[in-house]
């Protein structure tokens, strides 16, 4: 029933063509809230930390929630998208709410909205708005001490922005994403993100490029919002032991620095005694913004940072000869960060064995993202095989409700995968040189597909394949060698293509297989569903 609230593909296109006033959308959200039995003022009781950004906002929220939970506080956490199960979006004390709780609050809200409909309004809000409303109800009813709320898209007109009085706001790293909704420059995007600032409510941002930082500063000044620039993690570590982070990657340090400021500010504003001692230092200015205080992170803060888990972001699964690198990077800068550590580079010593070491890319990109730009950034990783598939765990999504997506059609996603493959092969031809790419099979491989007849072949060195779903792609990549992922017999035709056939032999004999899964959080979620069955329990 929840999935029927997803806007279907045709309607989505119509909405894009006839998009109304975004302010009206926010007013509609307030009306839904009222029909559900709450007023905007009720949300003030949730002591909200509201976080936006292009990259790292989810990780920042996860760090912040874990820090405050380590103080013994009861936390609520609303995030998107989910990776495996929709319940992940609404968490209490770091755990997705139970199926029983989800069901109870879903039907309570659904029936309430049904009862209050009249001729002048649409009875049900779309998918994301419904879940946002539901999260507010869950957090209020379950009496959390605070709620960490991650913005969906943008900020100014995001449906979470009906929040009037958060305790503190945060802006993680900005970049280009969702251009059709937010604008095609970082400055336009910064304007949207700064829309969550509120008069008199402190806000924090990590260091941004000068243009978008100036936009954030102006947005804050216009409404008298005190905006602070976060000092680096190094500044907070000075004079104490280094901070251990539960999330890998250099880029997580700026997310952790922002999370520390958000937690510290929240504790101070709630008159909590364990906020941490501010080091005696004169407040500085950078780009005309005051620097946030440098303080000594408390033992609770250190514990929270160390214990933070956030699946699908710089996550590594080691399984026999296979090492899976899962990173939902989907913007140019986040994919670049992901490509800085090519698969295999950070892994253990090469296992003993006579077979080759094989690198495989599993990629998909959705929405208005530029796949050619993302794939170009991944070229230097020197993959032996590039594999493309849609974000569908199985060809049929029946019985797979958490992974269903009615906003695109099957034809669209498959054609998109073929386009990604063509981009890759084109880039490959441009870059091909004898010493740059290793050729896993003696025959030249053209742009090939397991879905459609092969295009006219032309030589390229790296082999590429398209599969119709994630399960088929993983079956081909793992060749039955992942001790956990042991699907039934592969479907007929999985190896009929020459590249699939020759590659299967190479993968079967390989001493080590390094697989990078990236380009889409939804792809990573589908892969995790199959590789980690416990996440579906």
Buried (B, 14 or more C-beta within 10 A) or exposed (E): EBEEBBBBBEEBEEEEEEEEEBEEBBEBBBBBBEBBEBEBEEBBEBBBBBBBBBBBBBBBBBBBBBBBBBBEBBBBBBBBBBBBBBBBBBBBEBEBBEEEBBEBBBEBBBEBBEEBEEEEBEEBBBBBBBBBBBBBBBBBEBEBBBBBBBBBBBBBBBBBBBBBBBBBBBBBBBBBBBBEBBBEBBBBBBBBBBBBBBEEBBBBBBBBEEEBBBBBBEBBEEEEBBBBBBBBBEBBBEEEEEBEBBBBBEBBBBBBBBBBBBBBBBBBBBEBEEBBEEEEEEEEEEEEBEBBBBBBBBEBBBBBBEBBEBBBBBBEBEBEBBBBBBBBBBBBBBBBBBBBBBBBEBBEEEEEEEBBBBBBBBBBBBBEBBBBBBBBBBBEBBBBBBBBBBBBBBBEBEEBEBBBBBBBEEEEBBBBBBBBBBBBBBBBBEBBEEEEBBBBBEEEBBBBBBBEEBBEEEEBBBBBBBBBBBBBBBBBBBBEBBEBBEBEEBEEEBBEBBBBEBBBEBBEEBBBBBBBBBBBBBBBBBBBBBBBEEBEE
